[in-house]
Amino acid sequence: MLNQTLSLALRNLLRQRARSAATLTAIAIGVAGLILAGGFVQDIFIQLGEAMIHSQTGHIQITRQGYREGRILAPEKYLIEQPEALKAAIRQAAPTATSIMARLTFSGILNNGRRDLGIIGEGIEPAAEAEIGTYLRFIEGRALNDGDVDGIVVGQGVARSLGLKVGDRVTLVMTLSAGAVNTLDFELVGVFQSFSREFDARAVRIPLTAARTLMDTQAAHLLVVMLQHTEDTGEAAASLRRALAAQGYEVTAWNKLSDFYEKTVDLYDRQFGILRLIILLMVLLSVVNSVNMTLYERTREFGTMLAVGDRSSDIFRLIMTESVCLGVIGAGLGMLLGCAAALLISAIGIPMPPPPNANLGYTALIRIVPETVLSSGLIGFLAAVLATIMPARRAARLGVVDALRHGV
């Protein structure tokens, strides 16, 4: 019985070529649109995340408990006194770590001889940071290296505020917790631009040795852990928490370190969630319209079936079987079309302007995400089936006489 119904449904679809093609086109375009929209959004999240990781946060940061809340008022209370020993413990707990670097953070005043600017600075290990800073673009000069004893690099916003150029001398002034004021002179060797305009407006970086001299300590405020793959962050962070939490350390993954990232992701997620809903509604409406027109044209056919002894349930089953076939074929075509379009668009690239509060534009791709492809295909299939239920019920309830007289 099932094979007979399926065979008849397929013959009906071939007989109604124009209507079947219209329905298949609506389903396929809708599924492809969902795949493209989902892949585009996923690429935004990935590229934005990698930009934050490779310009500011690293994959994981290790700090003393309470550092995030207390660093402004009393940063000296949250120093890691033996960073090298902690590095060894991190390597043992997280073997997937490719590099670990210390940073010493500070706030102070940068003076160019004419005016001052409040800054937020970092003492960094230049060679190690150079390996991960792939999203820091130096618009003037170069990055720090281990030979820059008195070198400094600043964000684009800092350079604009103070009118700085490469080769200028600046003075960094900061007040220690004991009340002493320390100053050091530096030579500007580079001006960088990161993904975040807010970061560039206040950020300066100096060699870790200079920061330790300025702050009169050999400690560090945080250790930055880089992994081979961003997907390993969750597992590595959990392993580090188990190993270090009892020692008073806090382990924070990259996605929890940037308020800018979370707000941007939330913004794009809402926008493209609405886009996906619109695409789904368009598929439903297109399929409903096509099915209604098809069933309207076949009213006398259904009347003939009832007249020769078929039951209303047989008509309903036949129409739903046709819908299932259309859904399966349309979803399959849409998945193929979406993946092919994603590959083609990615090969060309989509030039994108900077996201909100960002400096740098980028070239977007369409990611082929298996979960998105499958869920899009399922949505297309369900849209075809659900859009057919009410028209099929109406067709099955037709009176024999009224159906046979239809169109006469």
MARKOLLO-68664 format. One record per residue (C-alpha): residue number from 1; residue in three letters; chain; x, y, z. Coordinates in steps of 0.05 Angstrom, whole numbers, plus 5000, padded with zeros to 4 digits. Layout:
@resi->NUM; resn->ala; chain->A; x->X; y->Y; z->Z;
...
# end
This chain:
@resi->1; resn->met; chain->A; x->5000; y->5000; z->5000;
@resi->2; resn->leu; chain->A; x->5056; y->5048; z->5019;
@resi->3; resn->asn; chain->A; x->5095; y->5032; z->4956;
@resi->4; resn->gln; chain->A; x->5033; y->5042; z->4914;
@resi->5; resn->thr; chain->A; x->5018; y->5110; z->4946;
@resi->6; resn->leu; chain->A; x->5091; y->5132; z->4937;
@resi->7; resn->ser; chain->A; x->5091; y->5110; z->4864;
@resi->8; resn->leu; chain->A; x->5026; y->5147; z->4851;
@resi->9; resn->ala; chain->A; x->5052; y->5210; z->4888;
@resi->10; resn->leu; chain->A; x->5116; y->5211; z->4845;
@resi->11; resn->arg; chain->A; x->5075; y->5204; z->4781;
@resi->12; resn->asn; chain->A; x->5030; y->5261; z->4802;
@resi->13; resn->leu; chain->A; x->5091; y->5305; z->4815;
@resi->14; resn->leu; chain->A; x->5118; y->5290; z->4746;
@resi->15; resn->arg; chain->A; x->5050; y->5303; z->4716;
@resi->16; resn->gln; chain->A; x->5045; y->5371; z->4750;
@resi->17; resn->arg; chain->A; x->5114; y->5392; z->4727;
@resi->18; resn->ala; chain->A; x->5104; y->5468; z->4730;
@resi->19; resn->arg; chain->A; x->5074; y->5468; z->4800;
@resi->20; resn->ser; chain->A; x->5124; y->5417; z->4826;
@resi->21; resn->ala; chain->A; x->5181; y->5458; z->4798;
@resi->22; resn->ala; chain->A; x->5154; y->5521; z->4831;
@resi->23; resn->thr; chain->A; x->5148; y->5487; z->4899;
@resi->24; resn->leu; chain->A; x->5216; y->5456; z->4894;
@resi->25; resn->thr; chain->A; x->5246; y->5523; z->4875;
@resi->26; resn->ala; chain->A; x->5215; y->5557; z->4935;
@resi->27; resn->ile; chain->A; x->5240; y->5503; z->4983;
@resi->28; resn->ala; chain->A; x->5310; y->5500; z->4952;
@resi->29; resn->ile; chain->A; x->5320; y->5575; z->4952;
@resi->30; resn->gly; chain->A; x->5295; y->5580; z->5023;
@resi->31; resn->val; chain->A; x->5342; y->5525; z->5047;
@resi->32; resn->ala; chain->A; x->5401; y->5555; z->5009;
@resi->33; resn->gly; chain->A; x->5385; y->5623; z->5039;
@resi->34; resn->leu; chain->A; x->5386; y->5594; z->5109;
@resi->35; resn->ile; chain->A; x->5452; y->5560; z->5096;
@resi->36; resn->leu; chain->A; x->5484; y->5624; z->5068;
@resi->37; resn->ala; chain->A; x->5457; y->5667; z->5125;
@resi->38; resn->gly; chain->A; x->5479; y->5618; z->5178;
@resi->39; resn->gly; chain->A; x->5548; y->5609; z->5147;
@resi->40; resn->phe; chain->A; x->5557; y->5684; z->5141;
@resi->41; resn->val; chain->A; x->5539; y->5695; z->5214;
@resi->42; resn->gln; chain->A; x->5585; y->5639; z->5236;
@resi->43; resn->asp; chain->A; x->5642; y->5670; z->5197;
@resi->44; resn->ile; chain->A; x->5631; y->5737; z->5231;
@resi->45; resn->phe; chain->A; x->5635; y->5703; z->5299;
@resi->46; resn->ile; chain->A; x->5697; y->5664; z->5281;
@resi->47; resn->gln; chain->A; x->5735; y->5723; z->5250;
@resi->48; resn->leu; chain->A; x->5716; y->5771; z->5305;
@resi->49; resn->gly; chain->A; x->5737; y->5720; z->5358;
@resi->50; resn->glu; chain->A; x->5804; y->5706; z->5324;
@resi->51; resn->ala; chain->A; x->5816; y->5781; z->5319;
@resi->52; resn->met; chain->A; x->5805; y->5790; z->5394;
@resi->53; resn->ile; chain->A; x->5848; y->5729; z->5410;
@resi->54; resn->his; chain->A; x->5907; y->5749; z->5367;
@resi->55; resn->ser; chain->A; x->5907; y->5823; z->5383;
@resi->56; resn->gln; chain->A; x->5889; y->5827; z->5456;
@resi->57; resn->thr; chain->A; x->5866; y->5769; z->5498;
@resi->58; resn->gly; chain->A; x->5900; y->5704; z->5476;
@resi->59; resn->his; chain->A; x->5859; y->5640; z->5485;
@resi->60; resn->ile; chain->A; x->5863; y->5637; z->5561;
@resi->61; resn->gln; chain->A; x->5887; y->5684; z->5615;
@resi->62; resn->ile; chain->A; x->5911; y->5664; z->5684;
@resi->63; resn->thr; chain->A; x->5906; y->5715; z->5740;
@resi->64; resn->arg; chain->A; x->5900; y->5718; z->5815;
@resi->65; resn->gln; chain->A; x->5830; y->5709; z->5843;
@resi->66; resn->gly; chain->A; x->5794; y->5777; z->5842;
@resi->67; resn->tyr; chain->A; x->5843; y->5811; z->5794;
@resi->68; resn->arg; chain->A; x->5788; y->5832; z->5745;
@resi->69; resn->glu; chain->A; x->5749; y->5868; z->5799;
@resi->70; resn->gly; chain->A; x->5806; y->5896; z->5840;
@resi->71; resn->arg; chain->A; x->5860; y->5914; z->5789;
@resi->72; resn->ile; chain->A; x->5840; y->5987; z->5784;
@resi->73; resn->leu; chain->A; x->5842; y->6003; z->5859;
@resi->74; resn->ala; chain->A; x->5898; y->5958; z->5882;
@resi->75; resn->pro; chain->A; x->5935; y->5922; z->5825;
@resi->76; resn->glu; chain->A; x->5994; y->5907; z->5870;
@resi->77; resn->lys; chain->A; x->5951; y->5858; z->5910;
@resi->78; resn->tyr; chain->A; x->5942; y->5812; z->5851;
@resi->79; resn->leu; chain->A; x->6014; y->5801; z->5827;
@resi->80; resn->ile; chain->A; x->6038; y->5732; z->5806;
@resi->81; resn->glu; chain->A; x->6104; y->5730; z->5843;
@resi->82; resn->gln; chain->A; x->6134; y->5670; z->5807;
@resi->83; resn->pro; chain->A; x->6109; y->5672; z->5736;
@resi->84; resn->glu; chain->A; x->6161; y->5622; z->5710;
@resi->85; resn->ala; chain->A; x->6140; y->5569; z->5759;
@resi->86; resn->leu; chain->A; x->6067; y->5581; z->5740;
@resi->87; resn->lys; chain->A; x->6085; y->5573; z->5667;
@resi->88; resn->ala; chain->A; x->6113; y->5504; z->5682;
@resi->89; resn->ala; chain->A; x->6049; y->5484; z->5718;
@resi->90; resn->ile; chain->A; x->6007; y->5509; z->5659;
@resi->91; resn->arg; chain->A; x->6047; y->5469; z->5609;
@resi->92; resn->gln; chain->A; x->6036; y->5406; z->5651;
@resi->93; resn->ala; chain->A; x->5961; y->5418; z->5659;
@resi->94; resn->ala; chain->A; x->5949; y->5440; z->5587;
@resi->95; resn->pro; chain->A; x->5995; y->5403; z->5539;
@resi->96; resn->thr; chain->A; x->5958; y->5434; z->5480;
@resi->97; resn->ala; chain->A; x->5986; y->5503; z->5498;
@resi->98; resn->thr; chain->A; x->6034; y->5527; z->5444;
@resi->99; resn->ser; chain->A; x->6060; y->5588; z->5480;
@resi->100; resn->ile; chain->A; x->6053; y->5622; z->5548;
@resi->101; resn->met; chain->A; x->6073; y->5694; z->5560;
@resi->102; resn->ala; chain->A; x->6072; y->5741; z->5619;
@resi->103; resn->arg; chain->A; x->6042; y->5810; z->5620;
@resi->104; resn->leu; chain->A; x->6048; y->5865; z->5672;
@resi->105; resn->thr; chain->A; x->5991; y->5915; z->5667;
@resi->106; resn->phe; chain->A; x->5992; y->5986; z->5691;
@resi->107; resn->ser; chain->A; x->5958; y->6053; z->5684;
@resi->108; resn->gly; chain->A; x->5992; y->6120; z->5681;
@resi->109; resn->ile; chain->A; x->6003; y->6183; z->5642;
@resi->110; resn->leu; chain->A; x->6039; y->6189; z->5576;
@resi->111; resn->asn; chain->A; x->6072; y->6257; z->5563;
@resi->112; resn->asn; chain->A; x->6101; y->6282; z->5498;
@resi->113; resn->gly; chain->A; x->6130; y->6347; z->5526;
@resi->114; resn->arg; chain->A; x->6068; y->6387; z->5508;
@resi->115; resn->arg; chain->A; x->6008; y->6350; z->5537;
@resi->116; resn->asp; chain->A; x->5988; y->6289; z->5577;
@resi->117; resn->leu; chain->A; x->5943; y->6230; z->5564;
@resi->118; resn->gly; chain->A; x->5918; y->6177; z->5612;
@resi->119; resn->ile; chain->A; x->5935; y->6108; z->5585;
@resi->120; resn->ile; chain->A; x->5927; y->6035; z->5601;
@resi->121; resn->gly; chain->A; x->5992; y->5998; z->5589;
@resi->122; resn->glu; chain->A; x->6021; y->5929; z->5585;
@resi->123; resn->gly; chain->A; x->6091; y->5904; z->5595;
@resi->124; resn->ile; chain->A; x->6099; y->5846; z->5545;
@resi->125; resn->glu; chain->A; x->6150; y->5795; z->5522;
@resi->126; resn->pro; chain->A; x->6161; y->5821; z->5451;
@resi->127; resn->ala; chain->A; x->6184; y->5757; z->5417;
@resi->128; resn->ala; chain->A; x->6128; y->5715; z->5446;
@resi->129; resn->glu; chain->A; x->6075; y->5768; z->5431;
@resi->130; resn->ala; chain->A; x->6099; y->5775; z->5359;
@resi->131; resn->glu; chain->A; x->6079; y->5702; z->5347;
@resi->132; resn->ile; chain->A; x->6006; y->5715; z->5365;
@resi->133; resn->gly; chain->A; x->5994; y->5788; z->5346;
@resi->134; resn->thr; chain->A; x->5972; y->5772; z->5275;
@resi->135; resn->tyr; chain->A; x->5913; y->5819; z->5280;
@resi->136; resn->leu; chain->A; x->5954; y->5879; z->5303;
@resi->137; resn->arg; chain->A; x->5968; y->5921; z->5242;
@resi->138; resn->phe; chain->A; x->6025; y->5971; z->5248;
@resi->139; resn->ile; chain->A; x->6005; y->6032; z->5208;
@resi->140; resn->glu; chain->A; x->6071; y->6066; z->5226;
@resi->141; resn->gly; chain->A; x->6138; y->6036; z->5247;
@resi->142; resn->arg; chain->A; x->6143; y->5965; z->5272;
@resi->143; resn->ala; chain->A; x->6128; y->5919; z->5331;
@resi->144; resn->leu; chain->A; x->6171; y->5914; z->5393;
@resi->145; resn->asn; chain->A; x->6229; y->5866; z->5393;
@resi->146; resn->asp; chain->A; x->6272; y->5839; z->5449;
@resi->147; resn->gly; chain->A; x->6326; y->5891; z->5435;
@resi->148; resn->asp; chain->A; x->6281; y->5950; z->5447;
@resi->149; resn->val; chain->A; x->6303; y->5968; z->5518;
@resi->150; resn->asp; chain->A; x->6268; y->6036; z->5516;
@resi->151; resn->gly; chain->A; x->6220; y->6023; z->5458;
@resi->152; resn->ile; chain->A; x->6145; y->6035; z->5462;
@resi->153; resn->val; chain->A; x->6087; y->6022; z->5415;
@resi->154; resn->val; chain->A; x->6020; y->6058; z->5421;
@resi->155; resn->gly; chain->A; x->5950; y->6051; z->5393;
@resi->156; resn->gln; chain->A; x->5927; y->6094; z->5336;
@resi->157; resn->gly; chain->A; x->5881; y->6134; z->5382;
@resi->158; resn->val; chain->A; x->5938; y->6149; z->5430;
@resi->159; resn->ala; chain->A; x->5983; y->6172; z->5373;
@resi->160; resn->arg; chain->A; x->5928; y->6218; z->5346;
@resi->161; resn->ser; chain->A; x->5912; y->6248; z->5414;
@resi->162; resn->leu; chain->A; x->5985; y->6266; z->5427;
@resi->163; resn->gly; chain->A; x->6006; y->6279; z->5356;
@resi->164; resn->leu; chain->A; x->6060; y->6226; z->5359;
@resi->165; resn->lys; chain->A; x->6103; y->6199; z->5303;
@resi->166; resn->val; chain->A; x->6154; y->6143; z->5300;
@resi->167; resn->gly; chain->A; x->6220; y->6167; z->5331;
@resi->168; resn->asp; chain->A; x->6187; y->6215; z->5381;
@resi->169; resn->arg; chain->A; x->6208; y->6212; z->5453;
@resi->170; resn->val; chain->A; x->6155; y->6205; z->5506;
@resi->171; resn->thr; chain->A; x->6154; y->6200; z->5582;
@resi->172; resn->leu; chain->A; x->6113; y->6149; z->5619;
@resi->173; resn->val; chain->A; x->6093; y->6170; z->5689;
@resi->174; resn->met; chain->A; x->6060; y->6125; z->5741;
@resi->175; resn->thr; chain->A; x->6047; y->6126; z->5816;
@resi->176; resn->leu; chain->A; x->6065; y->6064; z->5856;
@resi->177; resn->ser; chain->A; x->6022; y->6038; z->5913;
@resi->178; resn->ala; chain->A; x->6071; y->6066; z->5964;
@resi->179; resn->gly; chain->A; x->6061; y->6136; z->5936;
@resi->180; resn->ala; chain->A; x->6126; y->6141; z->5898;
@resi->181; resn->val; chain->A; x->6124; y->6169; z->5827;
@resi->182; resn->asn; chain->A; x->6166; y->6132; z->5775;
@resi->183; resn->thr; chain->A; x->6182; y->6157; z->5705;
@resi->184; resn->leu; chain->A; x->6217; y->6128; z->5645;
@resi->185; resn->asp; chain->A; x->6232; y->6157; z->5577;
@resi->186; resn->phe; chain->A; x->6216; y->6117; z->5515;
@resi->187; resn->glu; chain->A; x->6225; y->6122; z->5440;
@resi->188; resn->leu; chain->A; x->6163; y->6110; z->5397;
@resi->189; resn->val; chain->A; x->6179; y->6053; z->5350;
@resi->190; resn->gly; chain->A; x->6109; y->6036; z->5324;
@resi->191; resn->val; chain->A; x->6036; y->6056; z->5321;
@resi->192; resn->phe; chain->A; x->5987; y->5997; z->5317;
@resi->193; resn->gln; chain->A; x->5915; y->5988; z->5299;
@resi->194; resn->ser; chain->A; x->5876; y->5931; z->5329;
@resi->195; resn->phe; chain->A; x->5805; y->5907; z->5318;
@resi->196; resn->ser; chain->A; x->5778; y->5951; z->5374;
@resi->197; resn->arg; chain->A; x->5777; y->6027; z->5369;
@resi->198; resn->glu; chain->A; x->5766; y->6032; z->5444;
@resi->199; resn->phe; chain->A; x->5829; y->5992; z->5458;
@resi->200; resn->asp; chain->A; x->5871; y->6034; z->5410;
@resi->201; resn->ala; chain->A; x->5848; y->6098; z->5444;
@resi->202; resn->arg; chain->A; x->5885; y->6083; z->5509;
@resi->203; resn->ala; chain->A; x->5933; y->6025; z->5497;
@resi->204; resn->val; chain->A; x->6009; y->6027; z->5500;
@resi->205; resn->arg; chain->A; x->6058; y->5970; z->5503;
@resi->206; resn->ile; chain->A; x->6129; y->5968; z->5529;
@resi->207; resn->pro; chain->A; x->6179; y->5911; z->5540;
@resi->208; resn->leu; chain->A; x->6165; y->5870; z->5603;
@resi->209; resn->thr; chain->A; x->6234; y->5887; z->5631;
@resi->210; resn->ala; chain->A; x->6219; y->5962; z->5626;
@resi->211; resn->ala; chain->A; x->6151; y->5952; z->5659;
@resi->212; resn->arg; chain->A; x->6183; y->5914; z->5716;
@resi->213; resn->thr; chain->A; x->6234; y->5970; z->5725;
@resi->214; resn->leu; chain->A; x->6179; y->6022; z->5724;
@resi->215; resn->met; chain->A; x->6137; y->5985; z->5775;
@resi->216; resn->asp; chain->A; x->6196; y->5959; z->5816;
@resi->217; resn->thr; chain->A; x->6176; y->5886; z->5814;
@resi->218; resn->gln; chain->A; x->6195; y->5821; z->5780;
@resi->219; resn->ala; chain->A; x->6124; y->5794; z->5781;
@resi->220; resn->ala; chain->A; x->6069; y->5793; z->5729;
@resi->221; resn->his; chain->A; x->5994; y->5807; z->5732;
@resi->222; resn->leu; chain->A; x->5972; y->5754; z->5683;
@resi->223; resn->leu; chain->A; x->5996; y->5698; z->5639;
@resi->224; resn->val; chain->A; x->5968; y->5691; z->5569;
@resi->225; resn->val; chain->A; x->5960; y->5620; z->5541;
@resi->226; resn->met; chain->A; x->5957; y->5608; z->5467;
@resi->227; resn->leu; chain->A; x->5930; y->5542; z->5439;
@resi->228; resn->gln; chain->A; x->5939; y->5509; z->5371;
@resi->229; resn->his; chain->A; x->5863; y->5510; z->5358;
@resi->230; resn->thr; chain->A; x->5811; y->5557; z->5386;
@resi->231; resn->glu; chain->A; x->5763; y->5498; z->5392;
@resi->232; resn->asp; chain->A; x->5808; y->5469; z->5447;
@resi->233; resn->thr; chain->A; x->5795; y->5529; z->5492;
@resi->234; resn->gly; chain->A; x->5739; y->5499; z->5534;
@resi->235; resn->glu; chain->A; x->5776; y->5434; z->5548;
@resi->236; resn->ala; chain->A; x->5842; y->5469; z->5564;
@resi->237; resn->ala; chain->A; x->5808; y->5521; z->5609;
@resi->238; resn->ala; chain->A; x->5772; y->5466; z->5648;
@resi->239; resn->ser; chain->A; x->5837; y->5428; z->5657;
@resi->240; resn->leu; chain->A; x->5873; y->5490; z->5682;
@resi->241; resn->arg; chain->A; x->5817; y->5506; z->5731;
@resi->242; resn->arg; chain->A; x->5823; y->5437; z->5761;
@resi->243; resn->ala; chain->A; x->5898; y->5445; z->5768;
@resi->244; resn->leu; chain->A; x->5903; y->5518; z->5791;
@resi->245; resn->ala; chain->A; x->5839; y->5538; z->5827;
@resi->246; resn->ala; chain->A; x->5863; y->5511; z->5894;
@resi->247; resn->gln; chain->A; x->5925; y->5555; z->5888;
@resi->248; resn->gly; chain->A; x->5884; y->5619; z->5884;
@resi->249; resn->tyr; chain->A; x->5887; y->5629; z->5808;
@resi->250; resn->glu; chain->A; x->5830; y->5648; z->5763;
@resi->251; resn->val; chain->A; x->5825; y->5618; z->5693;
@resi->252; resn->thr; chain->A; x->5786; y->5659; z->5641;
@resi->253; resn->ala; chain->A; x->5771; y->5639; z->5569;
@resi->254; resn->trp; chain->A; x->5777; y->5690; z->5514;
@resi->255; resn->asn; chain->A; x->5703; y->5698; z->5501;
@resi->256; resn->lys; chain->A; x->5692; y->5721; z->5573;
@resi->257; resn->leu; chain->A; x->5746; y->5773; z->5570;
@resi->258; resn->ser; chain->A; x->5717; y->5821; z->5518;
@resi->259; resn->asp; chain->A; x->5653; y->5859; z->5530;
@resi->260; resn->phe; chain->A; x->5661; y->5886; z->5460;
@resi->261; resn->tyr; chain->A; x->5660; y->5815; z->5430;
@resi->262; resn->glu; chain->A; x->5599; y->5792; z->5470;
@resi->263; resn->lys; chain->A; x->5559; y->5855; z->5452;
@resi->264; resn->thr; chain->A; x->5577; y->5850; z->5378;
@resi->265; resn->val; chain->A; x->5559; y->5776; z->5376;
@resi->266; resn->asp; chain->A; x->5493; y->5791; z->5410;
@resi->267; resn->leu; chain->A; x->5478; y->5846; z->5360;
@resi->268; resn->tyr; chain->A; x->5493; y->5804; z->5298;
@resi->269; resn->asp; chain->A; x->5457; y->5744; z->5328;
@resi->270; resn->arg; chain->A; x->5393; y->5783; z->5336;
@resi->271; resn->gln; chain->A; x->5397; y->5815; z->5268;
@resi->272; resn->phe; chain->A; x->5409; y->5751; z->5230;
@resi->273; resn->gly; chain->A; x->5359; y->5713; z->5274;
@resi->274; resn->ile; chain->A; x->5307; y->5760; z->5246;
@resi->275; resn->leu; chain->A; x->5334; y->5748; z->5176;
@resi->276; resn->arg; chain->A; x->5329; y->5673; z->5184;
@resi->277; resn->leu; chain->A; x->5257; y->5681; z->5209;
@resi->278; resn->ile; chain->A; x->5240; y->5722; z->5148;
@resi->279; resn->ile; chain->A; x->5269; y->5669; z->5102;
@resi->280; resn->leu; chain->A; x->5229; y->5615; z->5137;
@resi->281; resn->leu; chain->A; x->5164; y->5654; z->5130;
@resi->282; resn->met; chain->A; x->5178; y->5666; z->5056;
@resi->283; resn->val; chain->A; x->5188; y->5591; z->5046;
@resi->284; resn->leu; chain->A; x->5123; y->5575; z->5083;
@resi->285; resn->leu; chain->A; x->5083; y->5626; z->5044;
@resi->286; resn->ser; chain->A; x->5112; y->5605; z->4977;
@resi->287; resn->val; chain->A; x->5098; y->5531; z->4990;
@resi->288; resn->val; chain->A; x->5028; y->5545; z->5017;
@resi->289; resn->asn; chain->A; x->5011; y->5586; z->4955;
@resi->290; resn->ser; chain->A; x->5039; y->5534; z->4907;
@resi->291; resn->val; chain->A; x->5004; y->5476; z->4942;
@resi->292; resn->asn; chain->A; x->4938; y->5512; z->4944;
@resi->293; resn->met; chain->A; x->4941; y->5527; z->4870;
@resi->294; resn->thr; chain->A; x->4960; y->5455; z->4854;
@resi->295; resn->leu; chain->A; x->4904; y->5426; z->4896;
@resi->296; resn->tyr; chain->A; x->4853; y->5475; z->4867;
@resi->297; resn->glu; chain->A; x->4870; y->5453; z->4797;
@resi->298; resn->arg; chain->A; x->4863; y->5380; z->4818;
@resi->299; resn->thr; chain->A; x->4794; y->5385; z->4851;
@resi->300; resn->arg; chain->A; x->4758; y->5345; z->4798;
@resi->301; resn->glu; chain->A; x->4813; y->5292; z->4802;
@resi->302; resn->phe; chain->A; x->4799; y->5284; z->4876;
@resi->303; resn->gly; chain->A; x->4724; y->5280; z->4862;
@resi->304; resn->thr; chain->A; x->4736; y->5224; z->4813;
@resi->305; resn->met; chain->A; x->4778; y->5186; z->4864;
@resi->306; resn->leu; chain->A; x->4722; y->5192; z->4915;
@resi->307; resn->ala; chain->A; x->4671; y->5170; z->4863;
@resi->308; resn->val; chain->A; x->4708; y->5105; z->4847;
@resi->309; resn->gly; chain->A; x->4713; y->5086; z->4921;
@resi->310; resn->asp; chain->A; x->4775; y->5119; z->4950;
@resi->311; resn->arg; chain->A; x->4766; y->5146; z->5020;
@resi->312; resn->ser; chain->A; x->4781; y->5216; z->5044;
@resi->313; resn->ser; chain->A; x->4840; y->5188; z->5084;
@resi->314; resn->asp; chain->A; x->4869; y->5160; z->5019;
@resi->315; resn->ile; chain->A; x->4867; y->5229; z->4987;
@resi->316; resn->phe; chain->A; x->4898; y->5261; z->5049;
@resi->317; resn->arg; chain->A; x->4953; y->5208; z->5051;
@resi->318; resn->leu; chain->A; x->4968; y->5217; z->4976;
@resi->319; resn->ile; chain->A; x->4974; y->5293; z->4982;
@resi->320; resn->met; chain->A; x->5018; y->5288; z->5044;
@resi->321; resn->thr; chain->A; x->5062; y->5236; z->5009;
@resi->322; resn->glu; chain->A; x->5071; y->5283; z->4951;
@resi->323; resn->ser; chain->A; x->5089; y->5338; z->5001;
@resi->324; resn->val; chain->A; x->5140; y->5293; z->5035;
@resi->325; resn->cys; chain->A; x->5172; y->5277; z->4968;
@resi->326; resn->leu; chain->A; x->5174; y->5351; z->4950;
@resi->327; resn->gly; chain->A; x->5204; y->5367; z->5018;
@resi->328; resn->val; chain->A; x->5258; y->5314; z->5013;
@resi->329; resn->ile; chain->A; x->5277; y->5332; z->4941;
@resi->330; resn->gly; chain->A; x->5273; y->5408; z->4953;
@resi->331; resn->ala; chain->A; x->5313; y->5404; z->5018;
@resi->332; resn->gly; chain->A; x->5366; y->5362; z->4983;
@resi->333; resn->leu; chain->A; x->5371; y->5410; z->4924;
@resi->334; resn->gly; chain->A; x->5373; y->5469; z->4972;
@resi->335; resn->met; chain->A; x->5429; y->5439; z->5012;
@resi->336; resn->leu; chain->A; x->5470; y->5426; z->4949;
@resi->337; resn->leu; chain->A; x->5455; y->5495; z->4922;
@resi->338; resn->gly; chain->A; x->5472; y->5528; z->4988;
@resi->339; resn->cys; chain->A; x->5538; y->5492; z->4995;
@resi->340; resn->ala; chain->A; x->5557; y->5507; z->4923;
@resi->341; resn->ala; chain->A; x->5539; y->5580; z->4931;
@resi->342; resn->ala; chain->A; x->5578; y->5583; z->4996;
@resi->343; resn->leu; chain->A; x->5641; y->5556; z->4963;
@resi->344; resn->leu; chain->A; x->5634; y->5604; z->4904;
@resi->345; resn->ile; chain->A; x->5623; y->5665; z->4948;
@resi->346; resn->ser; chain->A; x->5680; y->5646; z->4994;
@resi->347; resn->ala; chain->A; x->5726; y->5639; z->4935;
@resi->348; resn->ile; chain->A; x->5710; y->5711; z->4916;
@resi->349; resn->gly; chain->A; x->5703; y->5740; z->4987;
@resi->350; resn->ile; chain->A; x->5656; y->5793; z->5014;
@resi->351; resn->pro; chain->A; x->5689; y->5859; z->5032;
@resi->352; resn->met; chain->A; x->5660; y->5881; z->5100;
@resi->353; resn->pro; chain->A; x->5663; y->5948; z->5136;
@resi->354; resn->pro; chain->A; x->5688; y->5950; z->5208;
@resi->355; resn->pro; chain->A; x->5637; y->5924; z->5259;
@resi->356; resn->pro; chain->A; x->5610; y->5973; z->5312;
@resi->357; resn->asn; chain->A; x->5666; y->6005; z->5352;
@resi->358; resn->ala; chain->A; x->5719; y->5971; z->5310;
@resi->359; resn->asn; chain->A; x->5776; y->5998; z->5267;
@resi->360; resn->leu; chain->A; x->5788; y->5945; z->5215;
@resi->361; resn->gly; chain->A; x->5745; y->5918; z->5159;
@resi->362; resn->tyr; chain->A; x->5754; y->5847; z->5136;
@resi->363; resn->thr; chain->A; x->5737; y->5798; z->5080;
@resi->364; resn->ala; chain->A; x->5679; y->5754; z->5100;
@resi->365; resn->leu; chain->A; x->5668; y->5682; z->5078;
@resi->366; resn->ile; chain->A; x->5609; y->5635; z->5080;
@resi->367; resn->arg; chain->A; x->5626; y->5578; z->5127;
@resi->368; resn->ile; chain->A; x->5596; y->5510; z->5111;
@resi->369; resn->val; chain->A; x->5574; y->5488; z->5181;
@resi->370; resn->pro; chain->A; x->5546; y->5416; z->5181;
@resi->371; resn->glu; chain->A; x->5496; y->5432; z->5236;
@resi->372; resn->thr; chain->A; x->5471; y->5493; z->5197;
@resi->373; resn->val; chain->A; x->5465; y->5454; z->5132;
@resi->374; resn->leu; chain->A; x->5426; y->5398; z->5164;
@resi->375; resn->ser; chain->A; x->5381; y->5443; z->5205;
@resi->376; resn->ser; chain->A; x->5366; y->5485; z->5143;
@resi->377; resn->gly; chain->A; x->5348; y->5423; z->5104;
@resi->378; resn->leu; chain->A; x->5303; y->5400; z->5161;
@resi->379; resn->ile; chain->A; x->5269; y->5468; z->5163;
@resi->380; resn->gly; chain->A; x->5256; y->5466; z->5088;
@resi->381; resn->phe; chain->A; x->5227; y->5396; z->5094;
@resi->382; resn->leu; chain->A; x->5183; y->5413; z->5153;
@resi->383; resn->ala; chain->A; x->5160; y->5477; z->5119;
@resi->384; resn->ala; chain->A; x->5137; y->5436; z->5059;
@resi->385; resn->val; chain->A; x->5100; y->5385; z->5102;
@resi->386; resn->leu; chain->A; x->5068; y->5435; z->5150;
@resi->387; resn->ala; chain->A; x->5046; y->5481; z->5093;
@resi->388; resn->thr; chain->A; x->5008; y->5423; z->5062;
@resi->389; resn->ile; chain->A; x->4969; y->5397; z->5122;
@resi->390; resn->met; chain->A; x->4911; y->5447; z->5120;
@resi->391; resn->pro; chain->A; x->4902; y->5447; z->5044;
@resi->392; resn->ala; chain->A; x->4905; y->5371; z->5045;
@resi->393; resn->arg; chain->A; x->4851; y->5367; z->5098;
@resi->394; resn->arg; chain->A; x->4806; y->5413; z->5058;
@resi->395; resn->ala; chain->A; x->4817; y->5372; z->4995;
@resi->396; resn->ala; chain->A; x->4801; y->5307; z->5032;
@resi->397; resn->arg; chain->A; x->4735; y->5336; z->5059;
@resi->398; resn->leu; chain->A; x->4708; y->5354; z->4990;
@resi->399; resn->gly; chain->A; x->4639; y->5329; z->4972;
@resi->400; resn->val; chain->A; x->4638; y->5282; z->4912;
@resi->401; resn->val; chain->A; x->4586; y->5321; z->4873;
@resi->402; resn->asp; chain->A; x->4617; y->5389; z->4887;
@resi->403; resn->ala; chain->A; x->4686; y->5364; z->4869;
@resi->404; resn->leu; chain->A; x->4662; y->5333; z->4803;
@resi->405; resn->arg; chain->A; x->4625; y->5397; z->4784;
@resi->406; resn->his; chain->A; x->4685; y->5441; z->4800;
@resi->407; resn->gly; chain->A; x->4703; y->5485; z->4740;
@resi->408; resn->val; chain->A; x->4640; y->5467; z->4702;
# end
